[in-house]
Structure formats: C-alpha cells, structure tokens
C-alpha cells in the first residue's frame, strides 16, 4: 500500500473516532451495553466479508485463536473503561488521556518488537504532546469524580495498546476481515457475560439509544477495521499516533452537538497537535520510501 493511501486512511480514522465521544454522550444507556451492541452490530456489518473469507478459518492455529480471544478481551476493556470515563469527566479531558496512546505504544513496540526510536520521531511526538497538554491542561484537577474518570481513561489506553500490539503480531497471518469479525465477536461476548453477571438489563432501551448503538457500530468501529488493515503495512505506534487527532476532532464536534465552545488555549493546543501529526506522518512516509528503495536495490 502506498504511503499516500495509508495517510488518507489514517485521516479517515481520525474523523471516525472523533465521533465516538459525541455518540456516547448522546445516550443514557450503560457503558457496557453500548459496547456490547456496538460490537455485535459491527459483526453484523462484517458478516458478508467474514462469510466470503470463512475458509481461512482453517488456517488459524491454536496460539492465534488464543491471541484473538485476548485481543477481544482487551478491546472490550478499552471501550468499557473509556465509555464509563465519559460519565465522570469531560470529552476534552478523556480524549486528552487517550492521546497518551502513541507514547505507550512506542514503549510497547520497543519492548515486544525491539523497534528502534529515532530522535526525529521523539521530536514530532513532543510537538503533538505539547498541544495535548495545552488542550487538556485546564480540565485536570476538577474534583475526585473527574480524577476517577481520567484514571478509567488511562486504563483504557493500556487496553487498546495491548489490543493493537496483538494485532501487529498476528493480523499479518490472518485475513483482516476475519480477524476483525472474530475480535469484535469475542469483545461483544465478553460484555454480554459482564452484563449478565452484573444484572444489567439487555433490553428496554430507547430509539435514541439504538441509533447511538448503530452509529457507534458504523463510524468509530469502522476506524478499528481500518486499523486492522493498516497493521499489515505500518506499526502500532503509527496507528496510535493518528489518534492524537481525536481531541481536536471531538472538541470541534462538541461545539455542534454538545454546545461546548473552544477556548483560545484549546485552539492553540489543537493546532500543535495537528502539526505534530502532519510531521509524524510525513516522516513515516519518507521512511517507507527509503525502505522500499533499499528493498528494490537488494
């Protein structure tokens, strides 16, 4: 896949994941219910592709099945923790914590895949993180409930990084449509077990709630499908870096849907985040071209 195509897909994922926090705020359903229906509805959308490539199921080995199950558990944990965090803290504060994902992914890639970290990569991360701190700095320390929400958001970051690291290791050997379907299915199954044990009602939700479930299944979940595809071509850190655009996108959408106006500080910080993302993606594109040229020469 060409670097330009990769970057276009990453931009699409930024838009899609930015919608997630807005959708969650528009529903009164329990967080784990939203996650459960989001995952199962996403499976329904993926069913035609899953059936088309179902023969590849025979090629999945035992250790890969175990990895898929754990990926589903971590994805369910990510969504459950993050959705719940939005009940305790603001969209800006929660998405600020999520923006720590690239740094944690970078460390994870270093530990598990011995990936090298270039100084230029650290500098671009620094630019983006400076913007993140500026955007969300004013939303920290607003009380115990907000702190609890921020902790939940932080835990959700670790969950999604583990999910992506598993994908980076195994998605190359498994058809990405089949991989996405199975991971979403196990994530949904995890949530239905949790809801049954917690005696959370599985039915009786409003038409508005169901509309949110469907929108979550189409747009933000679509971003994760693209992520699973891109993990065939780029690493977890690059995928995670694109999520730094979420605080900006979510804040802009919050103006329209939640009447949350941006401050001058948020505009300045958001601009730095966009610059950091642009520089990082440009750097990755240049690296890909060099590697491609070296491969051809070899």
ABEGO torsion letter per residue (X at the ends): XBAAAAAAAAAAAAAAAAAAAAAAAABABBAAAAAAAAAAAAAAAAAAAAAAAAAAAAABBAAAAAAAAAAAAAAAAAAAAAAAAAAABBAAAAAAAAAAAAAAAAAAAAAAAGBBBBAAAAAAAAAAAAAAAAAAAAABGAEAAAAAAAAAAAAAAAAAAAAAAAAAAAAAABBAAAAAAAAAAAAAAAAAAAAAAAGBBABGBBAAAAAAAAAAAAAAAAAAAAAAAAAAABBAAAAAAAAAAAAAAAAAAAAAAAGBBBBAAAAAAAAAAAAAAAAAAAAAAAAAAAAAAAAAAX
